[in-house]
Amino acid sequence: MNDFILETKDLCKNFKGQIAVNNISLKVKKNSIYGLLGPNGAGKSTTLKMITGMLRKSSGEILFEGHKWSRNDLKNVGALIEGAPLYGNLTAKENLKVRTTVLELPDKRIDEVLEIVDLKNTGKKRAYQFSMGMKQRLGIAIALLNNPKLLILDEPTNGLDPFGIQELRELIRSFPKQGITVILSSHILSEVEQVAQEIGIISGGILGYQGDMKKGQDLEKLFIEVAGKYRRDGE
């Protein structure tokens, strides 16, 4: 039995001769929270965009549940990358209704995902009136509409206050119990340290470390050591 929901093998992405992602081989266990760490510009978002089909890979392989990835697998993937894609003039329910219509999903999912992210009682409030934390949670609700097996969150705590961070942390911790594997990308070590069971550290487009989060581990020391070794100018 394959314990990994997602694997990449020697995954590469080049932009006009510049190597953004260099032979990255990830292994993400089912029903876990995988923390993908790295400085800004390290290649985290580019890697996640290839996994979600937003970018074409230059070379390498992506495996989903043991088979070669295809666009059909996106029905089992939810993602929040580079901010929540919201219509500011619509309510939370209306934002979700747009997606259920496009994805041909039952409208009952709207209340179900609003319950999960604790946004059921926002009524007629428009998305532009939401706090940053509420916008992030609505973005996660959108990513959850298709009942994904894999949820990808790219820097989800950016711009949140301490209360928003705490609420989001508790929400993320709840997903594996619901059969949802999470890849959490961040450059904030403390956030990943508190929720992840496994981590990968990317720097300079290279996966310099991958392994379990060990109790008592000095993550900052490990991160500085690995990221410093492969760091590019501008990271």
C-alpha positions in Angstrom: 0.0 0.0 0.0 1.3 3.5 -0.9 1.5 5.7 2.2 2.1 8.8 0.1 -0.6 10.9 -1.3 1.9 13.0 -3.3 5.4 12.5 -4.6 7.5 14.5 -6.9 10.6 13.0 -8.5 13.4 15.3 -9.8 10.9 18.1 -10.4 12.3 21.1 -12.3 11.1 24.4 -13.5 13.1 26.8 -15.7 12.1 30.3 -16.7 14.0 31.6 -19.7 17.1 29.7 -18.7 16.8 30.5 -15.0 16.4 27.4 -12.8 13.6 28.2 -10.3 13.1 24.6 -9.0 16.0 22.2 -9.2 15.3 18.4 -9.0 12.9 18.5 -6.1 11.7 15.1 -4.8 8.9 15.5 -2.2 7.2 12.7 -0.3 3.9 13.7 1.4 2.2 11.1 3.7 -1.6 10.7 3.6 -3.5 12.4 6.4 -0.5 14.5 7.5 0.5 18.1 7.7 3.6 18.7 5.6 5.4 22.0 6.2 7.3 23.4 3.2 9.7 25.9 4.5 12.0 28.3 2.7 13.0 31.9 2.3 11.0 34.2 0.0 11.9 33.4 -3.6 13.2 29.9 -2.7 10.9 28.1 -5.2 8.1 27.1 -2.8 5.2 28.7 -4.7 6.6 27.6 -8.1 6.7 24.0 -6.8 3.1 24.2 -5.5 1.9 25.8 -8.8 3.3 22.8 -10.7 1.5 20.4 -8.4 -1.8 22.3 -8.9 -1.4 22.6 -12.7 -1.0 26.3 -12.6 2.5 25.9 -14.2 3.8 23.3 -16.5 6.9 21.4 -15.2 10.1 21.6 -17.2 11.0 18.0 -16.3 10.6 15.4 -13.6 7.5 13.5 -12.4 4.5 14.2 -10.1 2.7 11.2 -8.6 -0.7 11.4 -7.0 -1.8 8.5 -4.9 0.9 6.3 -6.6 0.0 7.1 -10.2 1.3 9.7 -12.7 -0.4 13.0 -12.1 -3.0 14.2 -14.6 -5.3 17.2 -14.7 -8.1 14.8 -13.7 -6.5 14.6 -10.2 -7.3 18.2 -9.6 -10.8 17.2 -8.6 -9.1 15.8 -5.4 -6.9 18.8 -4.8 -7.9 22.2 -3.2 -5.5 25.1 -3.1 -5.1 28.6 -1.7 -2.1 30.1 -3.4 -1.2 33.9 -3.5 -4.3 35.1 -1.6 -7.9 34.2 -1.6 -9.7 34.6 -5.0 -12.7 36.6 -3.8 -15.3 38.8 -5.3 -15.3 41.7 -2.9 -18.9 42.8 -3.7 -20.4 39.4 -2.9 -21.2 37.7 0.4 -19.4 34.6 1.6 -22.3 32.4 0.4 -22.5 34.2 -3.0 -18.7 33.8 -3.5 -19.1 30.0 -2.9 -22.3 29.8 -5.1 -20.2 31.1 -8.0 -17.8 28.2 -7.5 -20.4 25.5 -7.0 -22.1 26.6 -10.2 -18.8 26.5 -12.2 -17.7 23.2 -10.7 -21.2 21.7 -10.9 -21.2 20.9 -7.2 -24.3 20.6 -4.9 -25.2 23.8 -3.1 -25.3 21.9 0.2 -21.5 22.1 0.2 -21.8 25.9 0.7 -23.1 25.6 4.3 -20.9 22.6 5.0 -17.7 24.5 4.2 -18.8 27.7 5.9 -19.4 25.6 9.0 -15.9 24.1 8.8 -14.2 27.6 8.6 -16.6 29.2 11.0 -18.2 31.7 8.6 -21.8 30.6 8.7 -23.0 33.8 10.4 -21.6 36.5 8.2 -25.0 37.1 6.6 -25.1 39.9 4.0 -21.7 41.2 4.9 -19.6 41.7 1.7 -16.2 40.1 1.3 -14.5 43.5 1.0 -15.7 44.2 4.5 -14.1 41.0 5.9 -11.0 41.1 8.1 -7.9 39.5 6.6 -8.4 36.4 8.7 -12.0 36.0 7.5 -10.8 36.4 3.9 -8.2 33.7 4.3 -10.8 31.4 5.9 -13.2 32.1 3.0 -10.4 31.3 0.6 -9.9 28.0 2.4 -13.7 27.3 2.2 -13.5 27.8 -1.6 -10.5 25.3 -1.7 -12.6 22.8 0.3 -15.7 22.9 -1.9 -14.7 19.8 -4.0 -14.0 17.6 -0.9 -10.2 17.5 -1.6 -8.0 14.7 -0.4 -5.0 17.2 -0.6 -5.2 20.8 0.5 -2.4 23.2 -0.4 -2.0 26.4 1.5 0.7 28.9 0.4 1.7 31.4 3.2 -1.9 31.4 4.6 -1.0 33.4 7.7 0.5 36.4 5.8 -1.0 39.6 7.1 -3.0 38.0 9.9 -3.0 39.3 13.5 -2.3 36.9 16.4 -6.0 36.0 16.8 -6.3 35.2 13.1 -3.2 33.1 13.2 -4.4 31.1 16.2 -7.8 30.5 14.5 -6.2 29.4 11.3 -3.7 27.2 13.1 -6.5 25.3 14.9 -8.4 24.9 11.6 -5.4 23.5 9.8 -4.8 21.0 12.7 -8.3 19.7 12.2 -8.0 18.7 8.6 -6.1 15.3 8.9 -8.8 14.0 11.1 -11.2 14.7 8.3 -9.1 12.7 5.8 -7.5 15.8 4.3 -3.7 16.0 3.8 -2.3 19.5 4.1 0.8 21.0 2.5 1.5 24.2 4.3 4.1 26.5 2.7 5.6 29.2 4.9 8.8 31.2 5.7 7.6 31.6 9.3 9.2 28.8 11.3 7.1 29.0 14.4 3.9 28.5 12.4 5.1 25.3 10.7 6.7 24.0 13.9 3.3 24.1 15.8 1.3 22.2 13.2 3.5 20.1 10.9 4.4 16.4 11.4 6.9 16.5 8.5 9.0 19.3 6.9 10.8 20.0 3.8 13.3 23.0 3.5 13.7 24.6 0.0 16.4 27.1 -0.7 17.8 28.2 -4.0 15.3 26.0 -5.7 16.8 22.9 -4.0 15.1 20.6 -1.4 18.0 20.7 1.1 16.2 18.7 3.8 13.1 16.5 4.3 12.1 14.6 7.4 9.9 14.3 10.4 9.4 17.1 12.9 11.2 15.8 15.9 10.2 16.9 19.4 12.7 19.4 20.8 14.3 19.9 17.4 15.9 23.3 16.9 14.1 24.2 13.7 15.7 27.6 13.5 19.2 26.2 13.6 18.3 23.5 11.0 16.7 26.1 8.7 19.6 28.5 8.9 22.0 25.7 8.2 20.1 24.2 5.2 18.8 27.5 3.7 22.2 29.2 4.1 23.9 26.3 2.2 21.7 26.7 -1.0 20.6 30.3 -0.7 20.6 32.4 -3.9 21.1 36.2 -4.2 17.8 37.9 -3.5 16.3 35.3 -1.2 
